[in-house]
């Protein structure tokens, strides 16, 4: 075993040096307080070292629109898609008006289309579905009281202003078919022009609400109560929500048949599953929603309904809570919505729906992402949900790049490292470990105990040969050696690091041999 650790250690020295440079978050080729734009900063940084010919899906982002040169740089060298849509507003929802701007050769859309048509392998597009809903809908679309009056209420219809009536879970299928057509029409127009669309994103948050907010209205409608029958409100609401989104998804899939993936927010195993009594009233269970997205997708935001990287409800424990459910349903890969926080005020924000999430230290953020990839995440959407000071195009001092930009860099570097073990991601199984999950006690924890709750080890095994992938993360930030025992591999020593250490492992002459996977 000493020889094994020595062999891994030589690689780890180089790995740690490179990781320190990559994750430092400063300009490596400039000095002083030179003002830089996001695209200029990206060009000065070490590019992520993707395995040549890898097949991991493109990364995407969500938030205010980036300047064109930053989008182009991210697509060319960082494995992101080109966000299709104008830079003049917020998130780039695809509508007929957006498509029409292709006819103006000076528009942002026309420029991005030109890149994609000239070099579709380098500049594939991602699109964000229009969140609007049809305006001419039958009366049974809405929730009514016993007298037949439409119930008027504040229902969180953020994406269709002026609507103050509540969608009924019993709204007929034609409503959701019309909603699907509304979203799919612009996408069909893009496909007809030959534009390569790699990822279709649906941000959700429309249509049928959740029982936690809606039950008090639904139970006033005799038709809804009769349809619910003996099911709980959570079961009934989830099944109806899942059906509506599956109908919309079928329209999306038909509109873009050659896409990489259609990803719906959110359609995952449930990070908060079993966390507190009644949680099912504020979510949609995976069995009901899984067919609404090509891959499971969960919300993983730093200090947003979680304790960050350490604590009772830390982010990795919650992520593995969702993974356990997904694996039980035969869905072993995911495409999640992630964010290292969007609080630019310099204060710690509480993990509430209204407050901005606290920004994460970038090395540990990278380590968390690496654990997620080890757990089956193939790609992700990097979100930042507040406009940074000066906006996304603002220049900054070279030695002080904005956190949102460092987050994008970290996501790409984490995925690039895992591209070198793509065979184990695609053809391997996440091993369950000996313990029960801390929240969902009926499920495995899907990690291996180290004796230190902040030193986390995840393991995958290749399904066809005796080869393992091990990831060791120092969630609290201080590197330390840990020992775990893995079935058939035996007891192994690993160096857990804040940015996570990744190892390939095989058995040679009866001894476990580990090789560190660098950057």
C-alpha positions in Angstrom: 0.0 0.0 0.0 2.9 2.4 0.6 3.9 2.0 -3.1 0.4 2.7 -4.1 0.2 5.9 -2.1 3.6 7.0 -3.5 2.4 6.6 -7.0 -0.7 8.6 -6.3 1.2 11.2 -4.4 3.5 12.2 -7.2 0.5 13.0 -9.4 -1.2 14.8 -6.5 1.6 17.2 -6.1 1.3 18.4 -9.7 -2.5 18.2 -9.3 -2.6 20.5 -6.3 -0.2 23.0 -7.9 -2.4 23.2 -11.0 -5.6 23.4 -9.0 -4.2 26.3 -6.9 -3.5 28.2 -10.1 -6.8 27.4 -11.8 -9.0 28.2 -8.8 -7.1 31.3 -7.6 -9.6 33.4 -9.6 -7.0 36.0 -10.6 -5.6 36.9 -14.0 -2.5 34.7 -14.5 -1.1 36.7 -17.4 -1.6 40.3 -16.3 -0.5 42.4 -13.4 -1.8 45.4 -11.5 -5.3 46.8 -11.7 -5.8 46.5 -15.4 -9.5 46.8 -16.3 -10.9 43.7 -18.0 -14.2 42.6 -19.5 -15.5 39.1 -18.8 -14.4 37.8 -22.2 -10.9 39.3 -21.8 -10.5 37.7 -18.4 -11.6 34.3 -19.7 -8.9 34.6 -22.4 -6.2 35.1 -19.8 -7.2 32.1 -17.8 -6.0 28.4 -18.1 -8.6 26.8 -20.3 -10.3 23.7 -19.0 -8.5 20.5 -20.0 -11.3 18.5 -21.6 -10.5 15.0 -22.9 -10.3 15.1 -26.7 -13.5 13.6 -28.2 -15.4 13.6 -24.9 -19.2 13.3 -25.1 -20.3 15.1 -22.0 -23.2 17.6 -22.7 -22.6 21.3 -23.1 -23.0 23.5 -20.0 -25.6 26.2 -19.9 -26.3 29.2 -17.7 -29.3 31.2 -16.5 -29.5 34.8 -15.4 -29.1 38.2 -17.0 -27.8 38.0 -20.5 -24.0 38.0 -21.2 -22.3 40.2 -23.8 -21.7 38.5 -27.1 -18.0 38.2 -26.9 -18.3 36.4 -23.5 -20.8 33.9 -24.9 -18.5 33.2 -27.8 -15.5 32.6 -25.6 -17.4 30.3 -23.3 -18.6 28.2 -26.2 -15.3 28.0 -28.0 -13.1 27.0 -25.0 -15.2 26.2 -21.9 -17.8 23.7 -23.2 -20.8 26.1 -22.8 -23.5 26.6 -25.3 -24.2 29.9 -26.9 -27.2 31.4 -25.1 -29.4 32.4 -28.0 -31.2 35.7 -27.5 -30.6 39.4 -27.2 -28.2 41.0 -24.7 -30.6 43.9 -24.2 -32.6 42.3 -21.4 -32.8 39.6 -18.8 -32.9 35.9 -19.5 -33.2 35.1 -23.2 -36.7 33.6 -23.5 -37.3 32.4 -27.1 -40.4 34.0 -28.6 -41.6 34.8 -32.2 -40.2 38.3 -31.7 -36.7 36.9 -30.9 -36.9 34.7 -34.1 -37.9 37.7 -36.2 -34.7 39.5 -35.2 -32.8 37.0 -37.3 -33.9 39.0 -40.3 -31.9 41.9 -39.1 -28.2 41.1 -39.9 -27.1 43.6 -37.3 -29.0 41.9 -34.4 -27.4 39.8 -31.7 -29.5 36.9 -32.8 -28.2 37.1 -36.4 -24.6 37.2 -35.2 -25.0 34.2 -33.0 -26.8 32.3 -35.8 -23.9 33.1 -38.1 -21.4 31.6 -35.7 -23.6 28.5 -35.2 -24.2 27.9 -38.9 -20.5 28.4 -39.8 -19.2 26.1 -37.0 -22.0 24.1 -35.3 -19.6 21.9 -33.4 -18.0 24.9 -31.7 -21.0 27.1 -31.3 -24.1 25.0 -30.6 -27.0 27.0 -29.2 -29.1 26.7 -26.0 -32.6 28.1 -25.8 -34.8 29.0 -22.9 -38.5 28.3 -23.5 -41.0 31.1 -23.5 -42.8 30.9 -20.2 -46.0 32.5 -21.4 -49.3 30.6 -21.5 -52.1 30.9 -24.1 -54.6 33.7 -23.5 -57.7 32.1 -25.0 -58.5 29.2 -22.7 -61.7 27.3 -21.9 -63.5 28.1 -18.6 -62.5 24.8 -17.1 -58.9 25.9 -17.2 -59.5 27.8 -13.9 -60.3 26.9 -10.3 -63.9 27.8 -9.3 -65.8 28.0 -6.1 -68.9 26.0 -5.4 -71.1 28.7 -7.0 -69.1 28.4 -10.3 -67.2 31.7 -9.9 -63.5 31.8 -10.8 -61.4 32.2 -7.7 -59.4 35.4 -7.8 -56.1 35.2 -5.8 -52.5 36.1 -5.8 -51.0 32.8 -7.1 -47.4 33.7 -8.0 -48.0 34.0 -11.7 -44.7 35.8 -12.1 -44.3 34.9 -15.8 -47.8 35.9 -17.0 -48.7 39.3 -15.5 -52.3 40.2 -15.1 -53.4 36.7 -14.5 -55.0 36.5 -11.0 -57.0 33.3 -11.5 -55.8 29.9 -10.5 -55.0 27.1 -13.0 -57.1 24.0 -12.1 -55.4 20.6 -11.9 -58.4 19.5 -14.0 -57.6 21.9 -16.8 -58.1 19.9 -20.0 -55.1 18.5 -22.0 -55.8 21.0 -24.8 -54.6 23.8 -22.4 -51.1 22.2 -22.1 -51.0 21.2 -25.7 -51.6 24.9 -26.6 -48.9 25.8 -24.1 -46.5 23.3 -25.7 -47.3 24.8 -29.2 -46.6 28.3 -27.9 -43.2 27.3 -26.7 -42.4 25.0 -29.6 -43.4 27.3 -32.4 -40.2 29.6 -32.2 -38.0 26.5 -31.7 -39.4 24.9 -34.9 -38.6 28.2 -36.7 -35.0 28.0 -35.5 -34.6 24.4 -36.5 -36.1 25.2 -40.0 -33.2 27.7 -40.4 -30.7 25.0 -39.7 -29.6 26.3 -36.3 -27.9 23.6 -34.1 -29.7 23.5 -30.7 -27.8 21.5 -28.1 -29.9 22.1 -25.0 -33.5 23.2 -24.6 -34.2 24.6 -21.1 -37.6 25.0 -19.5 -37.5 27.2 -16.4 -40.9 26.0 -15.2 -42.8 28.0 -12.5 -46.1 28.4 -14.4 -49.4 26.6 -14.7 -50.6 24.2 -12.0 -49.3 25.3 -8.6 -48.3 23.3 -5.5 -50.7 22.1 -2.8 -48.9 24.0 -0.1 -50.2 27.2 -1.6 -53.1 26.0 -3.7 -55.0 23.4 -1.6 -57.1 26.1 0.2 -58.4 27.2 -3.2 -58.7 23.8 -4.8 -60.8 22.3 -2.0 -63.4 25.0 -2.8 -63.9 23.5 -6.3 -66.3 20.5 -6.4 -64.9 19.2 -9.7 -61.3 19.2 -8.3 -62.4 17.5 -5.0 -64.3 14.8 -6.9 -61.3 14.2 -9.2 -58.9 14.0 -6.3 -60.8 11.1 -4.7 -59.0 9.2 -2.0 -55.5 10.5 -3.0 -53.7 13.0 -0.8 -53.5 16.5 -2.1 -49.8 16.0 -2.7 -50.3 12.8 -4.7 -53.1 14.3 -6.7 -51.4 17.6 -7.4 -48.1 15.9 -8.4 -49.8 13.6 -10.8 -51.7 16.4 -12.5 -48.7 18.6 -12.6 -46.6 15.8 -14.1 -49.2 15.1 -16.7 -49.3 18.8 -17.8 -45.6 19.1 -18.1 -45.2 15.8 -20.0 -47.6 17.1 -22.6 -45.6 20.3 -23.0 -42.4 18.2 -23.1 -43.7 16.1 -25.9 -44.1 19.3 -28.0 -40.6 20.4 -27.2 -39.1 17.1 -28.1 -40.9 17.0 -31.4 -39.8 20.5 -32.2 -36.1 19.8 -31.6 -35.6 16.1 -32.4 -31.8 16.5 -32.8 -31.3 18.3 -29.5 -28.9 17.0 -26.9 -31.3 17.3 -24.0 -34.6 19.0 -22.9 -34.3 19.9 -19.3 -37.2 21.0 -17.1 -36.8 22.9 -13.9 -37.1 20.9 -11.7 -37.6 17.2 -12.3 -35.3 15.5 -9.9 -35.4 13.0 -7.0 -36.0 15.7 -4.5 -33.2 17.3 -2.4 -35.6 18.1 0.4 -37.4 14.7 0.2 -38.4 13.6 3.7 -36.6 16.6 5.3 -39.7 17.8 7.2 -43.4 16.8 7.6 -45.4 18.2 4.7 -42.5 18.7 2.4 -44.4 16.8 -0.3 -46.9 19.7 -0.4 -44.2 22.0 -1.7 -42.7 19.8 -4.4 -43.6 17.3 -7.1 -42.5 13.7 -6.5 -40.0 12.2 -9.0 -42.3 9.4 -10.1 -44.8 12.0 -11.3 -42.4 14.5 -13.0 -39.6 12.3 -14.3 -40.9 12.1 -17.8 -41.1 15.9 -18.1 -37.3 16.1 -18.5 -34.8 14.1 -20.6 -32.6 13.9 -17.5 -33.4 14.4 -13.8 -32.7 18.0 -12.7 -32.4 19.4 -9.2 -31.9 22.8 -7.6 -28.5 23.0 -5.9 -27.7 26.5 -4.7 -25.2 27.4 -2.0 -26.9 28.4 1.3 -30.4 28.3 -0.3 -32.6 26.0 1.7 -29.5 24.3 2.9 -26.6 24.7 5.3 -23.9 25.2 2.7 -21.1 22.7 2.5 -21.2 21.6 6.2 -24.0 21.2 8.7 -27.0 19.0 9.3 -28.6 19.8 5.9 -25.4 20.3 3.9 -25.6 20.5 0.1 -24.0 17.1 -0.7 -26.3 15.3 1.7 -29.3 16.9 0.0 -27.9 16.2 -3.5 -27.5 12.5 -2.6 -31.0 12.4 -1.2 -32.2 13.2 -4.7 -29.7 10.8 -6.3 -30.9 7.9 -4.1 -34.5 8.3 -5.4 -33.4 8.7 -9.0 -31.2 5.5 -8.9 -34.2 3.6 -7.5 -36.2 4.7 -10.6 -33.4 3.6 -12.9 -32.3 7.2 -13.7 -28.6 7.3 -13.0 -27.5 10.5 -14.7 -28.6 14.1 -14.2 -28.4 17.7 -15.5 -28.8 20.0 -12.5 -29.3 23.7 -11.8 -26.4 24.9 -9.7 -25.3 28.1 -8.2 -22.4 29.1 -5.9 -24.6 32.0 -4.6 -25.6 35.4 -5.9 -25.3 37.6 -2.9 -23.2 40.6 -3.9 -23.8 42.7 -0.8 -20.9 41.2 1.2 -23.2 40.0 4.0 -24.4 36.5 4.7 -27.9 36.1 3.5 -30.4 33.7 5.2 -31.5 30.7 3.2 -34.9 32.0 2.4 -36.9 32.2 -0.8 -36.6 36.0 -0.8 -33.0 36.4 0.2 -30.0 36.0 -2.1 -27.9 32.9 -1.5 -24.5 33.3 0.1 -21.5 33.1 -2.2 -19.4 30.0 -1.9 -15.6 29.8 -1.7 -14.6 28.8 -5.2 -12.2 25.9 -4.3 -14.9 24.2 -2.2 -17.5 25.0 -4.8 -15.4 23.2 -7.3 -15.1 20.2 -4.9 -18.8 20.1 -4.4 -19.4 20.1 -8.2 -16.9 17.3 -8.6 -18.8 15.2 -6.1 -22.0 15.9 -8.0 -20.3 14.7 -11.3 -19.1 11.6 -9.5 -22.7 11.0 -8.3 -23.9 11.0 -12.0 -24.3 14.6 -13.0 -23.2 14.8 -16.7 -23.7 18.6 -17.1 -25.4 21.5 -15.4 -26.9 24.9 -15.7 -24.8 27.5 -13.9 -27.3 30.1 -12.4 -26.7 33.6 -11.0 -30.0 35.2 -10.1 -29.1 38.8 -9.3 -27.6 41.4 -11.6 -24.0 42.1 -10.3 -22.9 45.7 -9.8 -22.7 47.3 -13.2 -24.3 44.4 -14.9 -22.7 41.4 -16.6 -20.8 43.4 -19.2 -19.1 45.7 -16.6 -15.3 45.9 -16.6 -13.4 45.0 -13.4 -9.9 44.9 -12.0 -7.9 42.0 -13.4 -7.0 40.7 -9.9 -10.7 40.9 -8.7 -12.9 39.1 -11.2 -16.6 38.9 -10.2 -17.8 35.9 -8.4 -20.4 34.9 -11.1 -17.6 34.7 -13.6 -15.4 32.6 -11.3 -18.4 30.3 -10.8 -18.7 29.7 -14.6 -15.0 29.0 -14.8 -15.1 26.5 -11.9 -18.1 24.6 -13.4 -16.2 24.2 -16.6 -13.0 23.1 -14.9 -14.8 20.5 -12.8 -16.6 19.0 -15.8 -13.3 19.0 -17.8 -11.6 17.0 -15.1 -14.4 14.5 -15.1 -14.3 14.2 -18.9 -11.1 12.1 -18.4 -13.1 9.5 -16.5 -16.2 9.7 -18.7 -16.2 5.9 -19.1 -16.7 5.5 -15.4 -19.4 8.2 -15.3 -21.3 6.6 -18.2 -20.6 2.9 -17.6 -20.2 2.9 -13.9 -22.5 2.6 -10.9 -22.5 4.9 -7.8 -21.8 2.5 -4.9 -24.2 2.7 -2.0 -21.8 2.6 1.0 -22.6 0.9 4.3 -24.7 3.6 6.0 -28.3 4.9 5.7 -29.0 8.3 4.4 -29.3 10.9 7.2 -32.6 12.2 5.9 -34.2 9.4 3.9 -33.4 6.5 6.3 -34.8 3.9 3.9 -32.1 4.7 1.4 -28.4 4.3 1.3 -26.2 7.3 1.9 -24.3 6.6 -1.4 -21.0 7.6 0.2 -18.4 5.9 2.3 -17.8 7.0 5.9 -14.4 8.5 6.8 -15.0 9.1 10.5 -15.1 12.8 9.7 -18.5 14.3 8.7 -16.7 17.0 6.7 -14.5 14.6 4.7 -16.7 13.1 2.1 -15.9 10.1 -0.2 -18.0 9.0 -3.2 -17.2 5.9 -5.2 -18.2 4.6 -8.6 -17.4 1.1 -10.0 -17.2 0.3 -13.7 -20.1 -2.1 -14.6 -18.0 -4.3 -16.9 -14.5 -4.4 -15.2 -12.9 -4.1 -11.8 -12.1 -0.4 -11.9 -13.2 2.3 -9.6 -13.6 6.1 -9.4 -13.1 7.7 -6.0 -13.6 11.3 -5.1 -12.5 12.7 -1.7 -13.7 16.2 -0.7 -12.7 18.3 2.3 -16.0 20.1 2.6 -14.8 22.2 5.5 -11.8 23.5 3.5 -8.8 21.9 5.2 -7.1 19.0 3.3 -6.6 15.8 5.3 -5.9 12.1 4.7 -8.8 9.8 5.1 -9.3 6.0 5.0 -12.3 4.2 3.5 -13.1 0.6 2.9 -14.6 -0.2 -0.5 -16.1 -3.6 -1.4 -13.7 -5.7 -3.6 -11.1 -2.8 -3.6 -10.3 -2.9 0.1 -9.0 -0.3 2.5 -7.5 2.7 0.7 -6.1 6.0 1.9 -7.1 9.2 0.1 -6.2 12.9 0.4 -9.5 14.8 0.8 -9.0 18.3 -0.6 -11.3 21.4 -0.7 -11.4 21.2 -4.5 -11.8 17.4 -4.3 -9.2 14.8 -5.2 -10.2 12.3 -7.9 -8.7 8.9 -8.4 -8.9 6.0 -10.7 -8.3 2.7 -8.9 -7.5 -0.8 -10.1 -6.1 -3.9 -8.4 -2.6 -5.0 -9.5 -1.1 -8.2 -8.0 -3.7 -8.1 -5.3 -2.9 -4.5 -4.3 -5.2 -1.4 -4.8 -3.4 1.0 -7.1 -4.7 4.6 -7.2 -3.8 7.3 -9.8 -4.9 10.9 -9.2 -6.9 12.5 -12.0 -5.5 16.0 -12.5 -6.7 19.1 -14.2 
